[in-house]
Amino acid sequence: MSPHSRAHRIARMREPLALYRALLRARAKAFAGDVRALAASRGEIREKFEASRDVDDALAAQRMREGREAEEFIRLHVVQAVRDDAGGAFKMRVEPSHVDVTIEGARESESGSGCEREPKA
């Protein structure tokens, strides 16, 4: 397949398009219900892809790696917290895929400003 053939151009577009869609799905799940975060993340993803439209093959490969890393990070590590109106604590919806973000023995600090580890016995 010639690097200038129509089939080659179509094949070269499939992977970035699949990555673009995967990033949109990851951000949709991570920021479900947060209109502002959804809009901002969609704009950021679009901006990055538009800036990468006419780059050479080496830079395109680097940006594809970065995009795959970003998709994986969003999918596995981004958890959104919402402040509970009643007590001021935060509630999170942690998915089974978020195994790395579980903090065993964590409790809310006295000031309510974050998590602290429980002292080990």
HELIX and SHEET records of a PDB file:
HELIX    1   1 ARG A    6  ALA A   30  1                                  25    
HELIX    2   2 VAL A   35  ALA A   51  1                                  17    
HELIX    3   3 ASP A   57  HIS A   77  1                                  21    
HELIX    4   4 PRO A   96  VAL A  101  5                                   6    
SHEET    1   A 2 ALA A  81  ARG A  83  0                                        
SHEET    2   A 2 PHE A  90  MET A  92 -1                                        
SHEET    1   B 2 ALA A 106  GLU A 108  0                                        
SHEET    2   B 2 CYS A 115  ARG A 117 -1                                        
END                                                                             
